[in-house]
Amino acid sequence: MTNNYIYGIRSVIEALDAGKEPDKIFIQIGVSNPLMHQLKQKLKELDLVYQHVPAEKLNRITNKNHQGAVAFITEVAFHNIDEIIPQIFEKGEEPLIVILDRITDVRNFGAIARTAACAGVHAIVIPSRGAAQINEDAIKTSAGALHKIPVCREHDLKKTVLMLKESGLKIIACTEKTDQHLYAVSYKQPVAIILGSEENGISGEYLKLSDERVRIPMSGMVDSLNVSVSAAIVLYEAVRQRNSLK
């Protein structure tokens, strides 16, 4: 895999000026100079999130003169979910959205994107923090689907969920914290399905906002599924129900 990062304060500024989409931005703790101030001001103007990290982390990424700034650039252009939803309704379609809450494994993310594209999902929503990098591994695992399905990176996922609810979407949380099977609810109307992190599942605040909580029935000796497999199961139940209307 080739490195998809750039280093050096001025290089990062120039990339932002050129409209490049940063996936992650690391800034070294304690670096303070006019050029770094310019970079931070640019990030503030663009409403981009960055992380303060120790020099050791940047040195592990590159042994070149990074000047305290490294940015990972994604090959995927991000979209705005608040612009996509009206477009879906204007086409006379029922929105089917996937929200990924802190899915950090790039191969899981890519596999979910591939399934979502096959299932006719209109967009994938991810948080600006705590999400998998959209790198070559993710794109390869998605079989190119990440170049086709809109990915929306949101700074405030809670606000986004509330916006989707106000837009008429039913929020369905796929979680083990319920007795209701996924086959017991309807996916025929506008729907957003939330899938949680590999380790901790869906955040409590999003569970509270959900209209339905569903679980995949399990009867074997293993009590959980990989999140990408779970995504495929719930999405194709939505496909099955929606196709029954045609």
N, C-alpha and C positions, 0 to 999 in steps of 0.2 A: 504494500500500500504506500502511495506517495504521501508526503506530508502536506496537509492542507492548511498550514498556518503561515502567518507572516510575523516578523519580529522587527522591533525598532519603533520608536515613538512616531517619527515622521512617516514611516512606511504604513503604519496603522492609520494615521490621519489621512494619508493619500488614498488608501483603500476605501475609507468611509466616504471621502469626497467623490470617489468614483462610483459610489452606489453599491459597493460590495456588501453582501449580507453576512455579518459576523454571527457565528454560532455561539462562541464563548470568547470573552475578553478577560485576560489576566493582567493586572497592574501590580507592580511590586510595591510592597509596603515600604513607606519611608522615602520614596523617590519624589522629590519636589523641585521643579525647575520650570521656567516659562513654557517650554515645549510640552511638558507633562500637563501643565495647567491648560494649555490649548487643547490637548487631547481630551481631558476630562470635560472641558466646556463643550466640545463637539459631541461627546457621548450624551451629555445632558440635553443638548439641543435635539438630538435624534431620539431621545428617550430610550437609550440602550443601557442595559444592565451590565456591570462589570464586577469582577471579584478582586479584592485585595489579597495578594498571596505573598509568601516569603520568597526571597531570591532563589532559594534552593529548588522550588517548584519550577520556576522559569528555566533554571539551569539544567534541569532534567529534560525539559522539552527541547532546548537547543543550547549548544556550547558557543554560539555566536554572540556578538555584542547586541543583546536585545534591548538594552537601555531601560529595562523595567517594564516593557510592554510586549505582550504576545496576543495575537488574535487568531482564532480559528475561523476560517471562512468556509461557509457551506456552499455547495453547488446548487442548492435548492432555493428558489425565491419564496419568501414568506408572503402570505396573504392576510387580509383582514376579515375575520369571521363576520363582523357587523356589516360588511359589504356583500358577503357571499349569501347570507340568509335571504335578503330581499330578492336577489337574482334567482334563487331557487324557486321561491314562490311565484315570481313573475313568469317562470317557465311552466307553471302549473304542476309542479312536482312537490312531493312531500319530503321535506329535509330529513336526511339520515346522516347524523354527525357522530364522530367518535372523539371522545375526550380522553386523553392519556394523562393520568395523574402520576407524575414522577416515574415513568418508565425509563430506566437508565441503561438497559442493555441494548446496544445498537442492533444486534441481530433480532431481538424480540421486536424492536421498533420497526425494522425493515420488514419482518414477516407480517406484522399487523398491517402495515401499509399495503403490502401485496394483497392480502385478503380483502382489505377495505376497498381497494380499487376494483377487485373482481366482483365484490358484492354491491357495487354502485354507491358506495359512501360518497357524500358530496364534499366532505372536508374532514381533516384531522386537526384537533386542537391540542396544543401542548403548552406547558408553562415555560416562561423565559428562564427560570431557574430549576435545576434538578431534573432536566430532561436529557435523554440520550443525544449524543452528538450526531448530527446528520452528516456522516462522513462516507467514505467510499464503501466501507463494510455495510453500513445501513442501506445505501443505494443498491449495492450488489444483492443483498439479501431480499430487497424489495422487488428484484427483477426489473428495475427501472420504474416501478410504480411511483416512487417519490418525485419523479419528474412529471408525473401526470396528475396526481391527486393533490389538491391544494392543502398546504400545511400552514396552519395559523398559530403563530407563537404569541401568547398573551402574557402581559406583565401581571395582570390581576385575574387569575383563573376564577375566583369567586364572583367577581363582577361579570365575567363572561358567562358563567352559568346562569346568573340572574337575568342577564340580557336575553339568553336563549329561552328561558322560561317566559319572560315578558313577550317574546316573539311568538309564543304559542307552541314551543317544543316541550314534549314530555321528557323529563330527565330520568333515565333508568340507570341505576347503579348496579354493576355486576359485582356481587360481594358474597362472601361466605356468611356474613352477619345477618342472615335472614332465613326463614323457613320456606319462603315462596320460590317455587321453581320458575325458571326463565320462560317455560311454556305457558305459564298462567297469566301472562300479561299480553297486551296488544302492542304491536310495533307498526301498525298500519298508518297511524297519524304521524305528524312531525315528531321526530325522536332524536335525542342525543344520548348516547350510551357512554357511561364512564367506566373505564378500566383502571385499576390501581396498580401501585408499584409492586415489583416482584417480591419485596420483603414485607411491606406493611399494608398492602392493599390500598383502598381508597381513604383519603383523609376524612376525619370525622365531620369537618365543616361541609364537605361536599355530600356526604351521606345524608346530613340533615336537610340539604337543599333538594335531594332527589325526590321525585314523585313516586317512584317504585324502586324497590330493592329486589333483585332476583339472584338466584344461585343456580349453578349447574348441578343437577342431581348426580350424586356419587354413590356407588355401591361396591366399589372394590376395596383393596387393601391400602391404596394410596388415597389420601384425602384432599389432594389439590392438583391442579393442572397448571402447566406453563401458561403465562398470560397470553401469549400469541395463539395458543390452542383455544383458550377460553374466548378470545376475541372471535375466532372463526366460528365457534359454536353459536354464540349469541347473534352474530351478524347474519348467519345463514338461517337462523330462526326468523329474523326480520325479513330476509329475502323470501322465505317460504310463505310467510303470512301475506306479504305484499303481492307476491305473484298470484295468490289465490283470489285477488281482486280483479285480475285481468281476464 
